[in-house]
Amino acid sequence: MIEPIGAALLGYLLGSIPFGLVLTRLAGYGDIRKIGSGNIGATNVLRTGNKPLAAATLLLDSGKGALAALLALVVAGPTAALWAGGGAMLGHSFPVWLGFKGGKGVATALGVLLAVAWPVGLIACLTWLTTAAVFRISSLSALIAIGTAPVWSWFLAGPSVALLALFIAVLVFIRHESNIRRLLKGEEPKIGAKKKDAAGR
């Protein structure tokens, strides 16, 4: 159990780096948690109007999930990579540095899936992009992409990856509880909505 626990801890520490918060502060926007939805992820960073900053947040949040899994894979093998990926998801969603109030984990989830089973990750990314292009709603795109990942994982990568994908999906759905309520009411903001349109969302 030492290797899995160590891998999960490594993943948690990497996953808990709040890139959205760090980048927006460095760019002079202050605390991103006081803008729009209050989330530290790329979708809320986009509400500052700074697209390059949002893109950087997306890449870094994805990258930390992938890096955690890949480091564990190189050092301790495939099983450790799965544990590290799960740890990265927990770290992003519940970072100790921010009082366990983190992001919703979509970018990090995609990074993890790309690292542990790239076909599954690629399908998830394409599903997100397609759904976002059609509906222009980030949360809906995320829920469909991550929600279907366990099925693809089962057929393309096996039970172990499918179990990780299921854990990721459950965590992402829990973190999107308020978004799901707004989706059902037809009140979820569109991608790129300004902070005055997304206040409280």
N, C-alpha and C positions, 0 to 999 in steps of 0.2 A: 504493500500500500504506500510505501514511501515515495516511489516514482509518481504515481497518479496524484497524490496530495501535493507533492512538490510542483508538478506540472500545473495543477489547478491554481496554486498560489502564484506561480509565475504569470499565468494567464490573468489572474485577478489584478495583479499589480500593473501589468501593461494595459489591461482594459480600463482601469480606473483613471488613466490620464485623461483629464477633461479638455481635449483639444479645442472644442468649440469655445469654451470659457477663456482659455489661454489666448487663443488667436484674436477674439473680439476685444479683449482687454488690451492686447498689444497694438491693435489697430485703432484704439481710441474710442471704442463704442461702449466702454464700461462693462457692466455685468450683464451678460446675455440672459441671465435668469430673470431680469427685469424688463425684458423685451418680448413682445408677442406672447407665445405660449409659455415662456419661462423655461423651455427646454434647452439643453446644451448641445443639441444635435444640429446637423447641417440644414435641415428644413427651417429651423428657427433662425439660424445664422443668416439664411437667405432673406429673412424679413428685415435685416438691416439695409438691404438694397445692394450689398456688396457680394456680387456673384463669385468672384475669384476666392473670396474668403470662405464662402459656403462650400465651394468645390474643394478647397484645401481641407476643410473640416471633414468632408465626406471621405476624401482619400486617406487622411490620417486616422480617422475612426475605423475605416475598413482595414487599413494597414496594420493597426495594432492588434486586431483580431487575427489577421493572417500571420503576423510575425510571431505571436504567442504560440499558435499551432505549429508553425514551421520550426521554430526553435525546439519545441518539445519533440517534434518528429525526428529531428537530426540527433538530438541528445539521447532520447529514450525510446523512440519508436512510435508506431501508429496509435497505440492505445493512449499513450501519454499526450499525443497531439489532440485527441478528443477531449481529454480532461482539461487541457490548457485552453481549448476553444470554449468549453463551458465556463471555465474560470474567467476568461476575457469578457464573456457576456455578463456574468455577475458583476464584474468590476465596473463595466461601463454603466450598467443599470443602477448599481448600488455602491458608488465609490466612497470609501471611508473618508476621504479628504473633504467631501461635500455633504457630510452628514447622511450618507447613504441615499442621497437624492440625485440621481444621475439621469442619463438619457434613456431613450426607448429602444436602443440597441439594434436598429435595422442595418446601418452601415457596418457595424461590427459583426453582425450576423452574416452578412454577405461575405465579408473578409474571411471569417472562419470557414464558411462553407466552401469558398474557393480554395482554401488551403488544404482542407481535409478530403474534399471530393470535388475537383474543379468542374466536372460536368454538371453536378447539382448546383454549384455556385453560379455557373454560367446561365443555367436555365432560370434560376431565381432572379438574376440580374436582368435578363431579357424579359421575364414576366413583369418585373417592376417597371421597366422602361415602357413596355407596351401598355400596361394599365395606366401609367401616368400620362402617356401621350393621349390616351382616349378620354380619361376622366379628369385629369389635372388635379387629382387629390392624392397627396403623398401617403397619408395613412392608409387609404384603401389599397393603394399599390403595394405598400409594405405588407399588409395583412394577407393579401392574396399570394404574393411572392413567397413569404416566409411560411404561410399556412400550408402551401402545397409542397414545400421542400421535403417534409418527411416521406411523402409518397414517392417522389423522385429518388430520394435517398435509398429507400427500400429496394427499388428495382435496379438502380445504377451503382450503388455503393455498399449495400448489405445492411444487416440489422444494427450493427454498432453505430454506423454513421446515421442511420435512421433514428436511433434512440437519441443521439445528440441533436439532430434536427428537430425532433419532437420537443425536447427540452427547450431549445431555442424558440420554437414556435409558441409554446406555452408562456414563456417569459415575455416574448414580444406582445402577445395578446393581452397579458396582464398589464403590461406597461401602457398599452393603448386603450385601456378601459374607458377613459373619458372620450377618446376619439370615436370609439365604437358607438357610444351613446349619441354623439353628435351626428355621426353618419346615419344612424337610424332616424334622426330628426331632420336630416337634410341640412344641417348647419355647419358642416365641416368646411373650413376655408380651403380655397384653391392654392395650388403651388405658386409661390411668389407673392402671396397676399401681403400687403404692407402691414406694419405693426398696428396701425389704427384699426385695420379690418380684422386682425387676428387677436386683438386684446382679449385675454382671458381664455383663449382657446389653446 
